[in-house]
Amino acid sequence: MSYLGYSVYISTFPQQKAFLATLKNKETYIFTSLHIAEEMNEAYVQQATDMLVWLNEQGFKVIGDVSKRTLELFKEADIVKLARRLELYMIRIDYGFNDEEMMALAKSFPIVFNASTVDSALAQKLKQVSKDIFAIHNYYPREYTGLSSKQFTAINQRLQQEFIQVFGFIPNHKKSRGPIYQGLPTVESERYLPTAVSYFEMSLGMAMDNILLSDLALEPLDQQMIEVYETTHIVSLPCMLEKSFESLYEQVFTIRIDSPECAYRLQESREFATQGTLIEPINCLERIVGSITCDNRHYGRYSGEIQVIREALPRDYRVNVIGKVVQEYVKLTEIIKNGQKIKLIKYEIS
């Protein structure tokens, strides 16, 4: 599993630098564009060079997005020479290069093509030329221009059949880059989702090879959730529990492999009932999506079983509603797979 990668922009690098420093030695992918028109000024080339020197010193794998304009700016005639001069790990070929030029570049340097727009025939030809061929999708600043989940999945499956690793972008509209400031997603439906939800949708639901944050930073809770998953493979579910069940916070559970589509059954939970605690009926309410429930004593040997509800279910005098997944993160109940380890984490209201 690769670590979440990040996007760094020349104009925002000073404010991103402190966070990036905490990622040192992870060999994290960093994406940067070397031809954004609104960033260009008299100091652009020097600022870009200084930024790339620092990123390489930290051990990051820098993917440089380049075009013919990049060559003009850096006064270099050959894109491979420029890539080596700037110590880029890979170059993403943007507009201005024809198929023949891309084929020639692929023979001498690891290249990344535009996954969102390239045709299958060219992808196959590039893969025949070199094994160091990757694909990165676009991100889409304007609303209603991003790919649908169906389009995205179809493209990725086609490329992965050619053994080409694919990168997709996830946004954070709360810390977005201008000029539109409405998030930079690849998949349109992820534009306003919490970043961690988009991350898990791509990682668990879409089997993405690599994921890049396109915007400037993570929210603290999303960063915590992603870091926990990267180090433990445990998915955190932000929730609010009734006071008498707060002991469940931070406990790790396994979703039963045979859980039905309507609910996650937490494998270890019935151990609570075997410890002698009698669970009386309380809050036997209608179970909405995201409800966290615990079977009470009226369910006999099932007493103590905890479930996370994925489809609305009617009230049941044998089932207590003991909490709920926070609404922002309810979509995780569509994404997480049976067999996954999860933990319930306390959602702190800011």
C-alpha positions as CSV (number, residue, x, y, z in Angstrom):
1,M,0.0,0.0,0.0
2,S,1.4,3.4,-1.0
3,Y,1.1,6.4,1.3
4,L,-1.2,9.2,0.3
5,G,0.7,11.6,-2.0
6,Y,0.4,15.4,-2.0
7,S,0.2,18.2,-4.5
8,V,2.6,21.1,-4.0
9,Y,2.3,24.4,-5.9
10,I,5.1,27.0,-6.3
11,S,2.9,29.8,-5.1
12,T,1.7,28.0,-2.0
13,F,4.9,26.0,-1.1
14,P,5.9,28.4,1.7
15,Q,2.7,27.6,3.6
16,Q,2.8,23.9,2.8
17,K,6.5,23.4,3.8
18,A,5.9,22.8,7.5
19,F,3.5,20.0,6.9
20,L,5.6,18.4,4.3
21,A,8.6,18.4,6.6
22,T,6.6,15.9,8.9
23,L,6.5,13.4,6.0
24,K,10.3,13.2,5.6
25,N,11.7,9.8,4.5
26,K,8.4,8.3,3.6
27,E,9.3,8.3,-0.1
28,T,5.9,9.9,-0.6
29,Y,4.8,11.0,-4.1
30,I,4.6,14.7,-4.6
31,F,2.8,16.1,-7.6
32,T,3.7,19.6,-8.9
33,S,2.8,21.5,-12.0
34,L,5.5,23.4,-13.8
35,H,3.3,25.4,-16.1
36,I,0.5,27.1,-14.2
37,A,0.0,30.4,-15.8
38,E,-1.2,32.4,-12.8
39,E,1.9,31.4,-10.8
40,M,4.3,32.8,-13.2
41,N,6.4,35.9,-12.4
42,E,10.0,37.0,-12.7
43,A,11.1,34.8,-9.9
44,Y,9.2,31.7,-11.1
45,V,12.2,29.6,-12.3
46,Q,14.2,30.2,-9.2
47,Q,11.3,29.6,-6.9
48,A,10.5,26.3,-8.7
49,T,14.2,25.2,-8.6
50,D,14.5,26.0,-4.9
51,M,11.3,24.1,-4.1
52,L,12.4,21.0,-6.1
53,V,15.8,21.0,-4.4
54,W,14.1,21.0,-1.0
55,L,11.6,18.3,-1.9
56,N,14.4,16.1,-3.2
57,E,16.4,16.6,0.0
58,Q,13.4,15.3,2.0
59,G,13.3,12.1,-0.1
60,F,10.1,12.8,-1.9
61,K,9.3,11.2,-5.3
62,V,8.5,14.3,-7.3
63,I,6.2,14.0,-10.4
64,G,6.6,17.1,-12.5
65,D,3.6,18.1,-14.8
66,V,5.3,19.6,-17.9
67,S,4.3,21.1,-21.2
68,K,6.1,22.9,-24.0
69,R,5.7,26.1,-22.0
70,T,7.8,24.5,-19.3
71,L,10.7,24.2,-21.7
72,E,10.4,27.8,-22.7
73,L,10.4,29.0,-19.1
74,F,13.4,27.0,-18.0
75,K,15.2,27.7,-21.3
76,E,15.8,24.0,-22.0
77,A,15.4,22.4,-25.4
78,D,15.0,18.8,-24.2
79,I,12.4,17.7,-21.6
80,V,14.5,14.8,-20.4
81,K,17.5,17.0,-19.8
82,L,15.2,19.4,-17.8
83,A,13.8,16.5,-15.8
84,R,17.3,15.3,-14.8
85,R,18.4,18.9,-14.1
86,L,15.5,19.3,-11.7
87,E,15.8,15.8,-10.3
88,L,12.2,14.8,-11.1
89,Y,11.2,11.2,-10.3
90,M,8.7,11.1,-13.2
91,I,7.4,13.6,-15.8
92,R,3.7,13.9,-16.5
93,I,3.3,14.8,-20.2
94,D,0.6,17.5,-20.6
95,Y,-0.5,19.3,-23.7
96,G,1.9,20.1,-26.6
97,F,3.5,16.7,-27.1
98,N,2.3,14.4,-29.9
99,D,2.3,10.6,-29.7
100,E,5.7,10.2,-31.4
101,E,7.3,12.6,-28.9
102,M,5.8,10.7,-26.0
103,M,7.0,7.4,-27.3
104,A,10.5,8.8,-27.7
105,L,10.5,10.2,-24.2
106,A,9.3,6.9,-22.7
107,K,12.4,5.2,-23.9
108,S,14.7,7.4,-21.8
109,F,12.7,8.5,-18.7
110,P,9.8,7.4,-16.5
111,I,6.7,9.1,-17.9
112,V,3.2,9.6,-16.8
113,F,0.4,10.2,-19.3
114,N,-3.0,11.8,-18.8
115,A,-5.3,8.9,-17.7
116,S,-8.4,11.0,-18.2
117,T,-7.9,11.6,-21.9
118,V,-5.4,9.1,-23.4
119,D,-6.7,6.5,-25.7
120,S,-6.1,2.8,-25.1
121,A,-4.0,2.3,-28.2
122,L,-1.4,4.9,-27.2
123,A,-1.4,3.4,-23.6
124,Q,-0.6,0.0,-25.0
125,K,2.2,1.4,-27.3
126,L,3.8,3.3,-24.4
127,K,3.8,0.2,-22.2
128,Q,5.5,-1.8,-25.0
129,V,8.3,0.8,-25.1
130,S,9.0,0.9,-21.3
131,K,7.8,-0.7,-18.1
132,D,8.2,2.7,-16.4
133,I,4.8,4.0,-17.6
134,F,2.2,5.4,-15.3
135,A,-1.1,7.3,-15.6
136,I,-2.4,10.2,-13.7
137,H,-5.9,11.6,-14.0
138,N,-6.8,15.2,-14.3
139,Y,-8.4,17.2,-11.5
140,Y,-11.3,19.5,-12.3
141,P,-11.5,22.9,-10.5
142,R,-14.9,23.8,-12.1
143,E,-18.1,22.2,-10.7
144,Y,-19.8,19.5,-12.8
145,T,-16.7,18.8,-15.0
146,G,-15.2,15.9,-13.0
147,L,-15.5,12.3,-14.1
148,S,-18.3,10.1,-12.9
149,S,-17.5,7.1,-10.7
150,K,-18.5,4.9,-13.6
151,Q,-16.2,6.7,-16.1
152,F,-13.3,6.7,-13.6
153,T,-13.6,3.0,-12.8
154,A,-13.9,2.0,-16.5
155,I,-10.7,3.9,-17.4
156,N,-8.8,2.5,-14.5
157,Q,-9.8,-1.1,-15.2
158,R,-8.7,-0.7,-18.8
159,L,-5.3,0.7,-17.8
160,Q,-4.7,-1.8,-15.0
161,Q,-5.3,-4.6,-17.5
162,E,-2.2,-3.3,-19.2
163,F,-0.4,-3.4,-15.8
164,I,-0.2,0.4,-15.7
165,Q,-0.4,2.0,-12.3
166,V,-3.0,4.8,-12.0
167,F,-3.1,7.9,-9.8
168,G,-6.3,9.8,-9.0
169,F,-6.8,13.1,-7.1
170,I,-8.9,13.7,-4.1
171,P,-9.9,17.2,-2.9
172,N,-10.3,19.2,0.3
173,H,-12.6,22.0,-0.6
174,K,-12.0,23.6,2.8
175,K,-8.4,24.3,2.0
176,S,-8.6,24.5,-1.8
177,R,-6.3,26.2,-4.2
178,G,-7.6,29.1,-6.3
179,P,-8.8,30.7,-8.4
180,I,-12.2,28.9,-8.0
181,Y,-11.7,27.4,-4.4
182,Q,-14.3,24.6,-4.8
183,G,-12.0,21.6,-4.5
184,L,-9.9,19.8,-7.1
185,P,-11.4,16.3,-7.5
186,T,-10.9,13.8,-10.3
187,V,-14.4,12.3,-9.5
188,E,-17.1,14.9,-9.4
189,S,-19.1,13.3,-6.6
190,E,-16.1,13.6,-4.3
191,R,-15.9,17.4,-4.6
192,Y,-17.5,18.2,-1.2
193,L,-16.8,15.0,0.7
194,P,-14.4,14.9,3.6
195,T,-11.0,14.0,2.3
196,A,-10.8,10.8,4.3
197,V,-14.1,9.6,2.7
198,S,-12.7,10.2,-0.8
199,Y,-9.5,8.5,0.2
200,F,-11.3,5.3,1.4
201,E,-13.6,5.4,-1.6
202,M,-10.6,5.3,-3.9
203,S,-8.6,2.9,-1.8
204,L,-11.2,0.4,-0.8
205,G,-14.0,0.9,-3.2
206,M,-12.1,1.6,-6.4
207,A,-8.9,-0.3,-5.9
208,M,-6.7,2.7,-6.9
209,D,-3.0,2.1,-7.1
210,N,-2.0,5.6,-5.9
211,I,-4.0,8.5,-4.5
212,L,-2.9,12.2,-4.4
213,L,-4.4,15.1,-2.5
214,S,-4.9,17.8,-5.0
215,D,-5.6,20.7,-2.6
216,L,-3.3,22.3,-0.1
217,A,-3.8,20.5,3.2
218,L,-5.8,18.0,5.2
219,E,-8.3,18.6,8.0
220,P,-6.9,17.2,11.3
221,L,-9.6,14.5,11.6
222,D,-9.0,13.3,8.0
223,Q,-5.3,13.3,8.5
224,Q,-5.7,11.2,11.6
225,M,-8.0,8.7,9.9
226,I,-5.7,8.3,6.9
227,E,-2.5,8.0,9.0
228,V,-4.2,5.3,11.2
229,Y,-5.1,3.3,8.1
230,E,-1.7,3.7,6.6
231,T,0.0,2.3,9.7
232,T,-2.5,-0.2,10.9
233,H,-5.0,-0.9,8.0
234,I,-7.8,0.0,10.5
235,V,-10.6,2.3,9.3
236,S,-11.8,4.8,11.9
237,L,-15.5,5.6,12.0
238,P,-16.1,9.1,13.6
239,C,-19.2,8.7,15.8
240,M,-21.1,9.8,18.8
241,L,-22.1,7.2,21.4
242,E,-24.4,7.2,24.3
243,K,-22.6,7.8,27.6
244,S,-23.1,4.3,28.9
245,F,-21.3,2.9,25.8
246,E,-18.4,5.3,25.6
247,S,-16.1,2.5,26.5
248,L,-16.4,1.3,22.9
249,Y,-14.4,4.3,21.7
250,E,-11.0,3.3,20.3
251,Q,-11.8,-0.5,20.5
252,V,-10.9,-2.4,17.3
253,F,-13.6,-4.6,15.8
254,T,-13.7,-6.9,12.8
255,I,-16.7,-6.7,10.5
256,R,-18.0,-10.2,10.1
257,I,-17.1,-11.6,6.6
258,D,-20.7,-12.8,6.3
259,S,-22.4,-9.5,7.3
260,P,-25.5,-8.7,5.3
261,E,-25.8,-5.7,3.0
262,C,-28.0,-3.9,5.5
263,A,-25.6,-3.9,8.5
264,Y,-22.0,-4.5,9.6
265,R,-22.0,-7.1,12.3
266,L,-19.0,-6.5,14.6
267,Q,-17.4,-9.9,15.3
268,E,-16.0,-9.4,18.8
269,S,-18.9,-7.5,20.2
270,R,-20.9,-10.3,21.7
271,E,-18.0,-10.9,24.1
272,F,-19.5,-8.0,26.1
273,A,-22.6,-10.0,26.9
274,T,-20.6,-13.0,28.0
275,Q,-18.9,-10.9,30.7
276,G,-22.1,-10.7,32.8
277,T,-23.4,-7.3,31.8
278,L,-27.2,-7.4,31.4
279,I,-28.2,-5.1,28.5
280,E,-31.6,-3.6,29.3
281,P,-33.8,-2.3,26.5
282,I,-33.4,1.5,25.9
283,N,-33.6,3.7,22.8
284,C,-35.3,1.0,20.8
285,L,-35.8,3.4,17.9
286,E,-36.0,3.3,14.1
287,R,-32.5,2.5,12.8
288,I,-31.5,5.0,10.2
289,V,-28.3,4.6,8.0
290,G,-25.3,5.2,10.3
291,S,-27.0,4.1,13.5
292,I,-24.9,2.1,15.9
293,T,-26.9,-0.5,17.7
294,C,-26.6,-3.1,20.4
295,D,-28.9,-6.1,20.9
296,N,-30.5,-6.1,24.4
297,R,-31.4,-9.0,26.7
298,H,-34.6,-9.7,24.7
299,Y,-32.4,-11.1,21.9
300,G,-31.1,-13.9,24.1
301,R,-27.8,-15.2,22.9
302,Y,-27.4,-12.3,20.5
303,S,-27.5,-9.9,23.4
304,G,-24.4,-7.6,23.2
305,E,-24.0,-7.8,19.4
306,I,-23.1,-4.4,18.0
307,Q,-24.0,-3.4,14.4
308,V,-23.4,-0.4,12.2
309,I,-26.5,0.1,10.1
310,R,-26.1,0.5,6.3
311,E,-29.8,0.5,5.2
312,A,-32.8,1.9,7.1
313,L,-34.4,-0.7,9.4
314,P,-37.5,-0.6,11.5
315,R,-37.5,-0.2,15.3
316,D,-37.1,-3.5,17.2
317,Y,-37.8,-3.9,21.0
318,R,-34.7,-6.2,21.0
319,V,-32.3,-3.7,19.6
320,N,-31.0,-0.5,21.3
321,V,-29.7,2.4,19.3
322,I,-26.5,3.4,21.1
323,G,-25.0,6.0,18.8
324,K,-24.5,7.1,15.3
325,V,-21.8,7.7,12.7
326,V,-21.4,11.4,12.2
327,Q,-23.4,12.5,9.1
328,E,-20.3,13.8,7.2
329,Y,-18.8,10.3,7.3
330,V,-21.9,8.1,6.8
331,K,-20.9,7.4,3.2
332,L,-18.2,5.2,4.7
333,T,-21.0,2.6,5.3
334,E,-21.2,2.3,1.5
335,I,-17.4,1.8,1.1
336,I,-16.0,-0.4,3.9
337,K,-15.9,-4.1,3.0
338,N,-16.8,-7.1,5.1
339,G,-13.7,-8.5,6.8
340,Q,-12.3,-5.0,7.4
341,K,-11.1,-4.0,10.9
342,I,-12.6,-0.8,12.2
343,K,-12.6,1.3,15.3
344,L,-15.2,3.8,16.6
345,I,-13.6,7.1,17.3
346,K,-15.1,10.0,19.3
347,Y,-16.2,12.9,17.1
348,E,-15.2,16.1,18.8
349,I,-17.6,19.0,18.0
350,S,-15.4,22.1,17.1
